[in-house]
């Protein structure tokens, strides 16, 4: 992936993303998880997981979250 830069990915940007997405994305994500009726033994792959807030909220799930940055 030439030209890929994570120079602008900062802790402050992650905090702003979380603050702005919590009302809509987070609420809808929790609804989606409820509707999926995930059971023990099921697998979840979260690509583009943002700050991982939804994964942390869903502690009953075993999820693998892929993201290219540490924030």
Phi, psi and omega in degrees: 000080179289145179087356179285127180227134176253020184299331183267359181274101185238164175302324179294319178296319178297319179295316178297318178300314181296317180298321183279334184264348187296323182292322186254297184298315184295314180298314180292326177296320178295321177297317180300314179301318178297319181288333180289340180050053181292133183245162176306135181098341176287158179241144179232131175242117181254106179259128183077050189280006180061233181270356179085011183301317181294321178297319179294324179292329184259058184300338180287346180267147168259111186234148172250121180249129180252127173205148187275355185237162182278355185258000000 
